[in-house]
């Protein structure tokens, strides 16, 4: 893993050498280090330091200048509307891959010759981030084996992990790139669909939120295992919890396996079982299905159900009666209510 102290030292030296305010971010615009302030400060730098990440609007403005593909410093003009001062973005590239960005506020004194004096330091920072990426990739291969359902693969896993641990599953995004190497120390990551994380139990929730936020998708966290040899069980639960997070808003965006209640049973069911349960409600159109589900979710409370659906109570009664006729179920009967409720949840998971 890269040493954050090393990166901080590099940024401090660059800031002192150039006499400019400097920040260093990974390629998902997450702040890794920043130097002492020189001269004026703009809202973007201030927010980046306070929130540890640039806003989407600001990122879009910077990316418009082709910083992800640039081979050297890119000059970005000021923008009064975004409260952006003029700055130089220096992509941290190593062997034609961009691993992050160095940002320098420019008061007009950062000439090309002056920037050139910092080139060795920029190369050093890029190499450090590239080394971290390679290290994470190597650990990812070991993690794949450790989380395998095959006992022989697990036995051959060339990785040492200490418990207690919890697995995390995060859905990737096609639009965003998350820098896995910036996760907290001790968190192992493996790219894939979904992304797999194995974290010390006390860091699992933080790692899940960090990566889920970077992707803007959903995540699931498996139960804690004292013995890392059982981490594969936590991984299975994490993937099932992810399915619940993606299909049930009340558990979104991060679902904790321990909090899922009866949804844990649903998540374990295979396609055939889900299809059989969902068949109970296949006669209902979308409106009726929503009505019955809200009614059952609210424990049969008519006033709360009608208010949530935005309809009159008489309209609710009408829809419930129609649903009973179509499904041949009686909503005053406990077993029938259970069958319909599980069927509606199963239909969500099949969607």
C-alpha positions as CSV (number, residue, x, y, z in Angstrom):
1,X,0.0,0.0,0.0
2,X,1.1,3.5,-0.6
3,X,2.3,5.4,2.5
4,X,0.1,8.5,3.0
5,X,3.0,10.1,4.8
6,X,5.2,9.7,1.6
7,X,2.5,11.3,-0.5
8,X,2.1,14.2,2.0
9,X,5.9,14.7,1.9
10,X,5.9,14.9,-1.9
11,X,3.0,17.4,-2.0
12,X,4.6,19.6,0.7
13,X,7.9,19.6,-1.3
14,X,6.0,20.5,-4.5
15,X,4.1,23.3,-2.8
16,X,7.3,24.8,-1.4
17,X,9.3,24.5,-4.6
18,X,6.6,26.1,-6.8
19,X,5.2,28.5,-4.2
20,X,1.7,27.3,-5.0
21,X,-1.2,25.7,-3.1
22,X,-1.2,22.0,-4.0
23,X,-3.6,19.1,-3.6
24,X,-3.2,15.5,-4.7
25,X,-6.3,13.4,-5.5
26,X,-6.8,9.9,-6.9
27,X,-8.5,9.5,-10.3
28,X,-12.0,9.5,-8.7
29,X,-11.2,13.0,-7.3
30,X,-10.8,11.7,-3.7
31,X,-8.3,13.8,-1.7
32,X,-5.1,12.0,-0.7
33,X,-2.9,14.9,0.4
34,X,-2.6,18.7,0.4
35,X,0.1,21.2,1.0
36,X,0.2,24.5,2.9
37,X,-1.9,27.4,1.5
38,X,-0.1,29.9,-0.7
39,X,-2.0,33.0,-1.7
40,X,-5.7,33.0,-2.4
41,X,-8.0,30.0,-1.9
42,X,-11.1,29.2,-3.9
43,X,-14.3,27.4,-2.9
44,X,-13.2,24.2,-4.8
45,X,-10.0,23.8,-2.9
46,X,-11.7,24.5,0.4
47,X,-14.5,22.0,-0.2
48,X,-12.1,19.4,-1.5
49,X,-10.1,19.6,1.8
50,X,-13.2,19.7,4.0
51,X,-15.2,17.0,2.2
52,X,-12.3,15.0,0.9
53,X,-13.9,15.0,-2.6
54,X,-14.7,17.4,-5.4
55,X,-18.4,17.9,-6.3
56,X,-19.8,16.3,-9.5
57,X,-20.3,19.7,-11.2
58,X,-16.7,20.7,-10.6
59,X,-15.4,17.3,-11.7
60,X,-17.3,17.7,-15.0
61,X,-15.8,21.1,-15.5
62,X,-12.3,19.9,-15.0
63,X,-12.8,16.7,-17.1
64,X,-13.9,18.9,-20.0
65,X,-10.3,19.9,-20.5
66,X,-9.2,16.3,-21.2
67,X,-7.2,15.8,-18.0
68,X,-7.8,12.0,-17.9
69,X,-5.8,11.6,-21.2
70,X,-3.3,14.4,-20.9
71,X,0.3,13.5,-20.9
72,X,1.4,16.6,-19.0
73,X,0.2,19.7,-17.1
74,X,-3.2,21.1,-18.2
75,X,-4.0,24.8,-17.7
76,X,-7.6,25.3,-16.6
77,X,-9.0,28.8,-16.6
78,X,-11.0,30.4,-13.8
79,X,-14.8,30.1,-13.8
80,X,-16.7,32.7,-11.7
81,X,-19.9,30.8,-11.7
82,X,-18.3,27.7,-10.2
83,X,-16.0,29.9,-7.9
84,X,-13.0,28.2,-9.5
85,X,-9.7,30.0,-9.6
86,X,-7.2,29.4,-12.5
87,X,-5.2,26.3,-11.8
88,X,-2.9,23.7,-13.3
89,X,-3.9,20.0,-13.3
90,X,-1.0,17.6,-13.6
91,X,-2.2,14.1,-14.3
92,X,-0.2,11.5,-12.3
93,X,0.6,9.0,-15.1
94,X,2.7,5.9,-14.9
95,X,3.3,3.8,-18.0
96,X,0.5,5.5,-19.8
97,X,-2.1,5.0,-17.0
98,X,-3.6,7.9,-15.0
99,X,-3.7,7.2,-11.3
100,X,-4.5,10.6,-9.9
101,X,-4.1,14.4,-10.3
102,X,-1.9,17.1,-8.8
103,X,-3.7,20.4,-8.6
104,X,-1.9,23.7,-8.4
105,X,-3.6,27.1,-7.9
106,X,-2.1,29.4,-10.5
107,X,-1.7,33.1,-9.8
108,X,0.1,33.5,-13.2
109,X,3.5,32.6,-11.9
110,X,3.5,28.9,-12.8
111,X,5.5,29.1,-16.1
112,X,6.4,26.0,-18.0
113,X,10.0,26.2,-16.9
114,X,9.0,26.5,-13.3
115,X,6.6,23.6,-13.5
116,X,9.4,21.5,-15.0
117,X,11.4,21.7,-11.8
118,X,8.6,19.7,-10.1
119,X,8.5,16.9,-12.7
120,X,10.7,14.4,-10.8
121,X,8.4,14.8,-7.7
122,X,5.3,14.3,-9.8
123,X,6.8,11.2,-11.3
124,X,7.5,9.9,-7.8
125,X,3.9,10.4,-6.7
126,X,2.6,8.7,-9.9
127,X,4.9,5.7,-9.3
128,X,3.7,5.5,-5.7
129,X,0.1,5.3,-6.7
130,X,0.8,2.8,-9.5
131,X,2.6,0.6,-7.0
132,X,-0.4,0.7,-4.7
133,X,-2.7,-0.2,-7.6
134,X,-0.5,-3.3,-8.4
135,X,-0.3,-4.3,-4.8
136,X,-4.1,-4.2,-4.5
137,X,-4.4,-6.2,-7.7
138,X,-2.1,-8.9,-6.3
139,X,-4.1,-9.1,-3.1
140,X,-7.2,-9.2,-5.2
141,X,-6.1,-12.5,-6.8
142,X,-5.6,-14.0,-3.3
143,X,-8.9,-12.7,-2.1
144,X,-10.7,-14.4,-5.0
145,X,-9.4,-17.7,-3.8
146,X,-10.1,-17.0,-0.2
147,X,-13.8,-16.2,-0.9
148,X,-14.3,-19.1,-3.3
149,X,-17.0,-21.7,-2.4
150,X,-14.5,-24.4,-3.5
151,X,-12.6,-25.7,-0.4
152,X,-9.6,-26.6,-2.5
153,X,-9.3,-23.1,-3.9
154,X,-9.6,-21.6,-0.4
155,X,-6.9,-24.0,0.9
156,X,-4.6,-22.7,-1.9
157,X,-5.2,-19.0,-1.2
158,X,-1.8,-17.3,-0.9
159,X,-3.0,-14.6,1.5
160,X,-2.9,-14.0,5.2
161,X,-5.8,-12.4,6.9
162,X,-6.6,-12.0,10.6
163,X,-10.1,-12.0,12.1
164,X,-12.7,-11.0,12.8
165,X,-13.6,-10.0,9.3
166,X,-16.7,-9.2,7.2
167,X,-17.2,-9.3,3.4
168,X,-18.7,-6.5,1.4
169,X,-20.2,-6.7,-2.1
170,X,-20.5,-3.4,-4.1
171,X,-22.1,-3.0,-7.5
172,X,-19.8,-1.4,-10.0
173,X,-20.8,1.6,-12.1
174,X,-20.3,2.0,-15.9
175,X,-20.0,5.8,-15.5
176,X,-17.7,6.1,-12.5
177,X,-14.3,4.8,-11.6
178,X,-13.5,4.1,-7.9
179,X,-9.9,3.9,-6.8
180,X,-9.8,0.7,-4.7
181,X,-6.3,1.4,-3.4
182,X,-7.6,4.4,-1.5
183,X,-9.7,2.3,0.8
184,X,-8.8,2.2,4.5
185,X,-5.6,0.2,5.4
186,X,-6.4,-3.4,6.1
187,X,-9.3,-3.6,3.6
188,X,-8.7,-6.1,0.8
189,X,-10.3,-5.4,-2.6
190,X,-11.0,-7.5,-5.7
191,X,-12.5,-5.9,-8.9
192,X,-15.4,-7.7,-10.4
193,X,-19.1,-7.8,-10.7
194,X,-19.7,-7.2,-7.9
195,X,-16.6,-5.7,-6.4
196,X,-15.5,-7.8,-3.4
197,X,-14.0,-6.3,-0.2
198,X,-12.8,-8.2,2.9
199,X,-12.4,-5.9,5.8
200,X,-11.6,-6.0,9.5
201,X,-15.1,-6.1,11.0
202,X,-14.9,-2.6,12.5
203,X,-14.1,-1.1,9.1
204,X,-16.6,-3.0,6.9
205,X,-19.4,-0.4,7.1
206,X,-17.0,2.5,6.4
207,X,-15.5,0.7,3.4
208,X,-18.9,-0.2,2.0
209,X,-20.1,3.4,2.3
210,X,-16.9,4.8,0.7
211,X,-17.1,2.5,-2.3
212,X,-20.9,2.7,-2.7
213,X,-20.7,6.5,-2.6
214,X,-17.9,6.5,-5.2
215,X,-19.9,4.3,-7.6
216,X,-23.3,5.7,-6.7
217,X,-24.8,2.2,-6.7
218,X,-25.6,-0.2,-3.8
219,X,-23.7,-2.4,-1.4
220,X,-24.2,-5.4,0.9
221,X,-22.3,-6.4,4.1
222,X,-22.1,-10.0,5.2
223,X,-22.1,-11.1,8.9
224,X,-18.8,-11.0,10.8
225,X,-16.7,-14.2,10.9
226,X,-14.1,-14.7,13.7
227,X,-12.2,-17.1,11.6
228,X,-11.1,-15.7,8.2
229,X,-11.4,-19.3,6.8
230,X,-15.1,-18.7,7.0
231,X,-15.0,-15.4,5.1
232,X,-16.5,-17.1,2.1
233,X,-19.7,-17.5,4.0
234,X,-19.8,-13.7,4.8
235,X,-19.1,-13.1,1.1
236,X,-22.1,-15.2,0.1
237,X,-24.2,-13.2,2.5
238,X,-22.8,-9.9,1.3
239,X,-23.9,-10.7,-2.3
240,X,-27.3,-11.7,-1.1
241,X,-27.6,-8.5,0.9
242,X,-26.6,-6.5,-2.2
243,X,-29.6,-8.1,-4.1
244,X,-31.9,-6.9,-1.3
245,X,-30.4,-3.4,-1.4
246,X,-30.9,-3.2,-5.1
247,X,-34.6,-4.3,-5.0
248,X,-35.9,-2.9,-1.7
249,X,-35.6,0.9,-1.1
250,X,-35.9,0.5,2.7
251,X,-32.5,-1.2,2.7
252,X,-30.8,0.9,0.1
253,X,-28.1,1.9,-0.5
254,X,-26.1,-0.3,2.0
255,X,-27.8,-3.4,3.3
256,X,-26.4,-5.2,6.4
257,X,-27.1,-8.9,6.4
258,X,-27.9,-8.9,10.1
259,X,-30.7,-6.4,9.6
260,X,-32.6,-8.0,6.8
261,X,-35.0,-10.2,8.8
262,X,-37.2,-12.4,6.6
263,X,-35.5,-10.9,3.5
264,X,-32.5,-13.1,4.3
265,X,-34.7,-16.2,3.5
266,X,-35.9,-14.7,0.3
267,X,-32.4,-13.8,-0.8
268,X,-31.3,-17.4,-0.3
269,X,-34.0,-18.8,-2.6
270,X,-33.1,-19.9,-6.1
271,X,-34.9,-18.9,-9.4
272,X,-37.4,-21.8,-9.3
273,X,-38.5,-21.1,-5.7
274,X,-38.8,-17.3,-6.4
275,X,-40.8,-18.0,-9.5
276,X,-43.2,-20.3,-7.6
277,X,-43.8,-17.7,-4.9
278,X,-44.2,-14.8,-7.4
279,X,-46.8,-16.8,-9.3
280,X,-49.2,-16.0,-6.4
281,X,-49.4,-12.4,-7.6
282,X,-49.0,-12.7,-11.4
283,X,-52.6,-11.9,-12.0
284,X,-52.1,-8.4,-10.5
285,X,-51.2,-5.4,-12.6
286,X,-48.5,-2.9,-11.3
287,X,-51.1,-0.7,-9.6
288,X,-52.8,-3.5,-7.8
289,X,-49.5,-5.1,-6.8
290,X,-48.3,-1.8,-5.3
291,X,-51.5,-1.3,-3.5
292,X,-51.5,-4.7,-1.9
293,X,-47.8,-4.5,-1.0
294,X,-48.2,-1.1,0.7
295,X,-51.2,-2.4,2.6
296,X,-49.4,-5.5,3.8
297,X,-46.2,-3.6,4.6
298,X,-48.3,-1.3,6.8
299,X,-49.8,-4.2,8.7
300,X,-53.2,-3.8,7.1
301,X,-53.5,-0.2,8.4
302,X,-56.0,1.4,6.0
303,X,-55.4,5.1,6.8
304,X,-51.6,4.8,6.6
305,X,-51.8,2.8,3.4
306,X,-54.2,5.2,1.7
307,X,-52.1,8.2,2.7
308,X,-48.9,6.6,1.4
309,X,-50.6,5.7,-1.9
310,X,-52.2,9.1,-2.2
311,X,-55.7,7.7,-2.6
312,X,-59.1,7.8,-0.8
313,X,-59.9,4.9,1.6
314,X,-62.8,3.8,-0.6
315,X,-60.4,3.5,-3.6
316,X,-58.1,1.4,-1.4
317,X,-61.0,-0.9,-0.4
318,X,-62.0,-1.2,-4.1
319,X,-58.5,-2.2,-5.2
320,X,-58.0,-4.7,-2.3
321,X,-61.3,-6.4,-3.2
322,X,-60.3,-6.6,-6.8
323,X,-56.9,-8.1,-5.9
324,X,-58.7,-10.7,-3.7
325,X,-60.9,-11.8,-6.6
326,X,-58.0,-12.0,-9.1
327,X,-55.7,-14.0,-6.7
328,X,-58.4,-16.0,-5.1
329,X,-57.0,-15.0,-1.7
330,X,-58.6,-13.5,1.4
331,X,-56.7,-10.6,2.9
332,X,-58.4,-11.2,6.2
333,X,-56.8,-14.6,6.4
334,X,-53.3,-14.8,7.9
335,X,-52.0,-17.5,5.6
336,X,-53.4,-15.9,2.5
337,X,-51.8,-12.5,3.5
338,X,-48.5,-14.3,4.0
339,X,-48.6,-16.0,0.6
340,X,-49.4,-12.7,-1.2
341,X,-46.8,-10.7,0.8
342,X,-44.0,-13.2,0.1
343,X,-45.2,-13.4,-3.5
344,X,-44.9,-9.7,-4.0
345,X,-41.4,-9.6,-2.4
346,X,-40.3,-12.6,-4.6
347,X,-41.6,-10.8,-7.7
348,X,-39.4,-7.8,-6.8
349,X,-36.3,-10.0,-6.6
350,X,-37.1,-11.5,-9.9
351,X,-37.4,-8.1,-11.6
